Amino acid sequence: MQQRSVLWSELRWPELKGLATPETIVIIPVASIEQHGPHLPVVTDTMLAREVAARSAAIVAETTPCLVTECIWTGLSEHHMAFGGTVTLDFPSFLAVIGGVVRSLHRHGFDKVFLMNAHGGNIAALQTVVEELTRELGMKLVTATYWTLGAEELGAHLERQKGIRHACEAETSMMMAIAPNLVDPGSFDEAACPDKRDEPGAVDDRSYRWRSFADRTPSGALGDPRVASAEKGEKLLETAARCVATKLVDPSFW
């Protein structure tokens, strides 16, 4: 018998109603539409969020009911507005959109919701969203960025970076794996802009300051796509999905 889809949008309402139990895990991918250098499309974060979420849910569904909603494709991307193509929300709008989705799930009877982030600019905001909605609804609501859940494992696949940056070796590789027609290898040299965090001896002082991306890179990319490959991208996607799935079935995660 064919396995039921894990994608919320592909199911009918009676199927979804039947899955609306406190045990079912719902993944809401949260991403962005923003510039990704001269070589990747603005939909990069959204496409990767959808892919990692779907792969993760398929693994989880082998033992635990799991669903993936449509991706919330507009996030907080003010730091990319100096480049063209970026769409950004302010925080009240971001909270309102996610709140509307989560409240809908809660009203239907779902209790475990994972806001799976795929954009660095959303991290702090999603933590506040979780605080606000958990106090209001009393449900199990968790957020994490997919690449932080498997940082060491993902880093092991990279040649010139310690982790996932922006339109970099990693994101370019993953896009080459799932949508090679949207990647422009002819712009890799122009895009390359190594991240200072990847320099030998670099130390993260854990401080935060807001900067426009235009102050950090002339191309809009941060990292080196010149060593990207579809094979590497597939390994990264498989690793990310496995790491996310492992967390979701761990009771301590909730």
CORTA-V78601 format. One record per pair of residues at least 12 apart in sequence whose ideal C-beta (glycine too) atoms are under 10 Angstrom apart, sorted by the first residue. I is the first residue (numbers start at 0). J is the second residue. Records with the same first field share a line. If there is no record, write none. Layout:
I=J / J
//
This chain:
2=57 / 60 / 61
3=18 / 60 / 64 / 66
4=53 / 56 / 57 / 60 / 66 / 67
5=24 / 26 / 52 / 53 / 54 / 55 / 56 / 57 / 58 / 59 / 60 / 64 / 65 / 66 / 67
6=49 / 52 / 53 / 56 / 57 / 66 / 67 / 68 / 69
7=25 / 26 / 27 / 56 / 66 / 67 / 68 / 69 / 104
8=66 / 67 / 68 / 69
9=66 / 67
10=66
12=107
14=66
15=66 / 104 / 107 / 109
16=107 / 108
17=64
18=64 / 65 / 66 / 107 / 108 / 109
19=64 / 66 / 104 / 106 / 107 / 108 / 109 / 110
20=64 / 108 / 109 / 110 / 111
21=108 / 109 / 110 / 111 / 138 / 139
22=63 / 64 / 65 / 109 / 110 / 111
23=60 / 63 / 64 / 65 / 66 / 104 / 108 / 109 / 110 / 111 / 112
24=55 / 56 / 59 / 60 / 63 / 64 / 65 / 66 / 67 / 109 / 110 / 111 / 112 / 113 / 139 / 141 / 244 / 247 / 248 / 252 / 253
25=56 / 64 / 65 / 66 / 67 / 68 / 100 / 101 / 104 / 107 / 109 / 110 / 111 / 112 / 113 / 114
26=48 / 51 / 52 / 53 / 55 / 56 / 59 / 65 / 66 / 67 / 68 / 70 / 111 / 112 / 113 / 114 / 115 / 243 / 244 / 247
27=48 / 52 / 66 / 67 / 68 / 69 / 70 / 71 / 97 / 100 / 101 / 104 / 112 / 113 / 114 / 115 / 116 / 140 / 142
28=44 / 45 / 47 / 48 / 49 / 50 / 51 / 52 / 53 / 55 / 67 / 68 / 69 / 70 / 71 / 72 / 113 / 114 / 115 / 116 / 117 / 145
29=44 / 45 / 48 / 52 / 70 / 71 / 72 / 73 / 74 / 93 / 96 / 97 / 100 / 114 / 115 / 116 / 117 / 118 / 121 / 124 / 125 / 128 / 142 / 144
30=42 / 43 / 44 / 45 / 46 / 47 / 48 / 49 / 52 / 70 / 71 / 72 / 73 / 74 / 76 / 115 / 116 / 117 / 118 / 121
31=43 / 44 / 45 / 48 / 70 / 71 / 72 / 73 / 74 / 75 / 76 / 79 / 85 / 86 / 87 / 88 / 116 / 117 / 118 / 119 / 120 / 121
32=44 / 45 / 72 / 73 / 74 / 76 / 79 / 84 / 85 / 86 / 87 / 118
33=45 / 73 / 74 / 75 / 76 / 77 / 78 / 79 / 80 / 82 / 84 / 85 / 86 / 87 / 118 / 120 / 165 / 166 / 212 / 219
34=76 / 79 / 80 / 81 / 82 / 83 / 84 / 85 / 165 / 166 / 212 / 213 / 218 / 219 / 220
35=79 / 82 / 84 / 85 / 165 / 166 / 167 / 170 / 171 / 174 / 181 / 182 / 190 / 219 / 220 / 224
36=82 / 165 / 166 / 167 / 170 / 171 / 183 / 186 / 187 / 189 / 190 / 191 / 192 / 216 / 218 / 219 / 220 / 221 / 222 / 224
37=82 / 166 / 183 / 185 / 186 / 187 / 188 / 189 / 190 / 218 / 219 / 220 / 224
38=166 / 171 / 174 / 181 / 182 / 183 / 184 / 185 / 186 / 187 / 188 / 189 / 190 / 191 / 218 / 219 / 220 / 224 / 227
39=165 / 166 / 167 / 170 / 171 / 173 / 174 / 175 / 178 / 181 / 182 / 183 / 186 / 190 / 219 / 220 / 224 / 227
40=84 / 166 / 174 / 178 / 180 / 181 / 182 / 183
41=76 / 79 / 82 / 83 / 84 / 85 / 86
42=70 / 72 / 84 / 174 / 178 / 181
43=117 / 118 / 165 / 166 / 170 / 171 / 173 / 174 / 178 / 181 / 182
44=70 / 72 / 74 / 76 / 116 / 117 / 118 / 119 / 120 / 121 / 165 / 166 / 170
45=70 / 71 / 72 / 73 / 74 / 117 / 118
46=70 / 72 / 117 / 170 / 173 / 174 / 177 / 178 / 181
47=70 / 117 / 118 / 145 / 146 / 163 / 169 / 170 / 173 / 174 / 176 / 177 / 178 / 232 / 235 / 236 / 239
48=67 / 70 / 71 / 72 / 74 / 115 / 116 / 117 / 118 / 145
49=67 / 69 / 70 / 72 / 117 / 177
50=70 / 117 / 145 / 173 / 174 / 176 / 177 / 178 / 232 / 236 / 239 / 240
51=67 / 115 / 117 / 145 / 146 / 148 / 149 / 173 / 235 / 236 / 237 / 238 / 239 / 240 / 242 / 243 / 244
52=65 / 66 / 67 / 68 / 70 / 113 / 115 / 117 / 145 / 239 / 240 / 243
53=67 / 240
54=67 / 236 / 237 / 239 / 240 / 241 / 243 / 244
55=67 / 113 / 115 / 145 / 148 / 239 / 240 / 241 / 242 / 243 / 244 / 245 / 246 / 247
56=113 / 115 / 240 / 243 / 244 / 247
57=240 / 244
58=237 / 240 / 241 / 243 / 244 / 245 / 247 / 248
59=113 / 240 / 243 / 244 / 245 / 246 / 247 / 248
60=244
61=244 / 248
62=244 / 248
63=111 / 244 / 247 / 248
64=109 / 111
65=111 / 113 / 244 / 247 / 248
66=104 / 109 / 112
67=113 / 115
68=100 / 101 / 103 / 104 / 112
69=100
70=115 / 117
71=88 / 93 / 96 / 97 / 100 / 114 / 116 / 117 / 121
72=86 / 118
73=85 / 86 / 87 / 88 / 92 / 93 / 96 / 118
74=86 / 87 / 88 / 93 / 96 / 97 / 116 / 117 / 118 / 119 / 120 / 121 / 122 / 124 / 125
75=87 / 88 / 89 / 90 / 92 / 93 / 118 / 119 / 120 / 121 / 122 / 123 / 124 / 125
76=88 / 118 / 119 / 120 / 121 / 212
77=89 / 120 / 209 / 211 / 212
78=119 / 120 / 209 / 210 / 211 / 212 / 213 / 214 / 215
79=118 / 120 / 165 / 211 / 212 / 213 / 219
80=211 / 212 / 213
81=211 / 212 / 213 / 214 / 219
82=211 / 212 / 213 / 216 / 218 / 219
83=219
84=219
85=212 / 219
87=120
88=121 / 124
89=124
90=123 / 124 / 127 / 128
93=121 / 124 / 125 / 127 / 128
94=124 / 125 / 127 / 128 / 131 / 132
96=128
97=112 / 114 / 121 / 124 / 125 / 128 / 129 / 131 / 132 / 140 / 142
98=128 / 131 / 132 / 135 / 136
100=112 / 114
101=114 / 128 / 129 / 132 / 133 / 135 / 136 / 138 / 140
102=132 / 135 / 136 / 138
104=136 / 138 / 140
105=132 / 135 / 136 / 137 / 138 / 140
106=136
109=138 / 139
110=136 / 137 / 138 / 139 / 140 / 253
111=138 / 139 / 140 / 141 / 247 / 252 / 253
112=129 / 132 / 133 / 136 / 138 / 139 / 140 / 141 / 142
113=139 / 140 / 141 / 142 / 143 / 243 / 246 / 247 / 252 / 253
114=126 / 128 / 129 / 132 / 140 / 141 / 142 / 143 / 144
115=141 / 142 / 143 / 144 / 145 / 148 / 243 / 247
116=142 / 143 / 144 / 145 / 146 / 147
117=144 / 145 / 146 / 163 / 170 / 239
118=144 / 165
119=144 / 146 / 163 / 164 / 165 / 221
120=209 / 212
121=142 / 144
122=142 / 143 / 144 / 147
123=207
124=142
125=141 / 142 / 143 / 144
126=142 / 143
127=142
128=140 / 142
129=141 / 142 / 143
130=142
139=252 / 253
140=253
141=246 / 247 / 252 / 253
143=243 / 246 / 252
144=163
145=163 / 239 / 240 / 242 / 243 / 246
146=162 / 163 / 164 / 169 / 170 / 235 / 238 / 239 / 242 / 243
147=162 / 163 / 242
148=239 / 241 / 242 / 243 / 244 / 245 / 246 / 247 / 252
149=163 / 235 / 238 / 239 / 240 / 241 / 242 / 243 / 245 / 246
150=162 / 163 / 242
151=238 / 242
152=234 / 235 / 237 / 238 / 239 / 241 / 242
153=169 / 234 / 235 / 236 / 238 / 239 / 242
154=169 / 238
155=234 / 238
156=168 / 169 / 172 / 230 / 231 / 232 / 233 / 234 / 235 / 237 / 238
157=169 / 172 / 197 / 222 / 223 / 226 / 227 / 231 / 235
158=223 / 225 / 226 / 227 / 228 / 231
159=191 / 193 / 194 / 197 / 222 / 223 / 224 / 225 / 226 / 227
160=193 / 194 / 196 / 197 / 221 / 222 / 223 / 226
161=194 / 196 / 197 / 198 / 201 / 203
162=194 / 196 / 197 / 222
163=222 / 235 / 239
164=192 / 193 / 194 / 196 / 197 / 216 / 220 / 221 / 222 / 223
165=192 / 194 / 212 / 215 / 216 / 219 / 220 / 221 / 222
166=190 / 191 / 192 / 216 / 218 / 219 / 220 / 221 / 222 / 224 / 227
167=190 / 191 / 192 / 193 / 194 / 197 / 220 / 221 / 222 / 223 / 224 / 226 / 227
168=191 / 193 / 197 / 222 / 223 / 224 / 225 / 226 / 227 / 228 / 231 / 232 / 235
169=222 / 224 / 227 / 231 / 232 / 235 / 239
170=220 / 221 / 222 / 224 / 227 / 232 / 235
171=184 / 187 / 190 / 220 / 222 / 223 / 224 / 225 / 226 / 227 / 228 / 229 / 231 / 232
172=224 / 226 / 227 / 228 / 229 / 230 / 231 / 232 / 233 / 234 / 235 / 236
173=227 / 229 / 231 / 232 / 233 / 234 / 235 / 236 / 239
174=224 / 227 / 229 / 232
175=224 / 227 / 228 / 229 / 230 / 231 / 232 / 233
176=227 / 228 / 229 / 230 / 231 / 232 / 233 / 234 / 235 / 236 / 237
177=229 / 232 / 233 / 236
179=229 / 232
182=224 / 227 / 229 / 232
183=224
184=224 / 225 / 227
186=218 / 220 / 224
187=220 / 223 / 224 / 225 / 226 / 227
188=218 / 224 / 225
189=217 / 218 / 219 / 220 / 224
190=216 / 217 / 218 / 219 / 220 / 221 / 222 / 223 / 224 / 225
191=216 / 218 / 220 / 221 / 222 / 223 / 224 / 225 / 226
192=215 / 216 / 217 / 218 / 219 / 220 / 221 / 222 / 223 / 224
193=216 / 220 / 221 / 222 / 223
194=215 / 216 / 220 / 221 / 222 / 223
195=215 / 221
196=221 / 222
197=221 / 222 / 223
//
